[in-house]
């Protein structure tokens, strides 16, 4: 029974290496690669690292694959460094997009400015029974 369970999990992992794809929502590319690579190394008769790297790189978008192939790098450490750099670029890009979104929201906020009715020279404090005039102002 234990042998069957081990064989089933090994086959499942082999299928995952051969057929899966990376999902951006779950984890970073480098973390995904490291996790899959470390699992694959425990397989009996596993492929050489270069073949495993090539198989796992097919899980990523075409741009990542093309960049990896053009880099002419081949080790696990080089693959992890390559993917970490892409993760950093993606993270910075997302931060920049979020910052732009915040700036746009701030640009169009509306402020309410209270003004004192003309003739009353009081600035701030209690204006008595006279309501302050409110003017709407947009900051652009």
N, C-alpha and C positions, 0 to 999 in steps of 0.2 A: 504494500500500500504506500509506504513512504517513497519507494522508488518511482511509483506511478505519479505521485504528487510532485516530486522533484522534476520528473520528465515533463509533466504538464506545465509547470512554471517556467522551465527552460524553453519549451516550445513557445509559450506565450511571450517571453522576452525576445526570442528570435523573431517572432512575428512583429512585435513592436518595433524592433530595430529595422526590419525590412519594410514595414508598411505605415508607420505612424507619421504624424506631422506635428510640428510645433504650434502651440497655442499661446499667443501673446498674453492672454489674461492670466494664465496660471503662474508663470515664473519667467525670469530672464532667460535669454538664449544661452548664456554661459552656464547658468545653474542647470538648465534642462540638459545641456550637453554633458556636464560633469556627472549628473545623476545617472544618465543612460550609459555613459561610458564606464562608470564604476560598476554598474550592474553587469554589463556585458563582459567585463574582465573575469567575473566569477563563473562564466559559462565554461564547461569543459570543451576543449577543442575550439576555443573562440578564434575568430579571425585575427590576423595581425592588426596592430593598432591603426596602421594606415588604411586598411580596408574598413575597419569599424568607423573611423573618422569620416571616410567617404560615404558610408551608409547613413550615418547620423546627419551629416550635412545636407542630405536630400530632404530632411524633415523641415528645413528652413526655407523662407521665400527665395525665389530665383536670384534676386539681387545679392543675397548673402552667399549663395552657392557660387555665383559667377565671381564674386570678389575673392572667395576662398581659393577657387581654382586658379585665378590670376596671380594670387600671392605666391604660388609655388612652395608654400610651407607644407609640412607633413607630420609634425609631431603633435601629441596631445596638448602639450604646454602651449605651442604656437596656436593651436585651434582655440584653446580657452582664452588666450590673450586677444586673439582676433575677435571672438564673440563678445568679450568684455568691452572692447573698444566700441563695438556696434551698440551694445547695451547703453554705454555712457552717452553716445551720440543721440540715441533714441530718447533717453531720459532728459537730456538737455533740450532736445526739440520739444518734448512735451511740456517742460517747464516754461519754455519761451512761449508756446501756444497759450498756456494758462495765464502767463503774465500779460500777454496781449489781450486776452479775454477780460482780465481784471481791469486793464487800462481802458478798454472800450466801455465797460460798465461804469467806471468812475467818470469818464469823459461826459457821459450823458446824464449824470445824476442831477436832480433838481434840488435847489436849496431854497428854503423859505427865509426871507430877510424881513425882520420886523423893523418898521420905521416909526418914528414919533410923528404925530400929526403936526403940520406946520403951525407955528405960533407957540407951541410948547417946547421949551428948550431943555426939557428934562432928558437925560440920556440914561436909559436903564432904570432899574429900580421900579417902584410902584408908580404907575401912571394914573392912579385913582380910578375913576369910572370911565375914563376915555380908553376905548380899545385901540390897540396899536393897529396901524394899517399893515397888511401883509402883502408884499409883492413877491411874485414868483420870478425867479431868475434861473436861467440855465447856464451852466458853465460849459463852454465849448472851447 
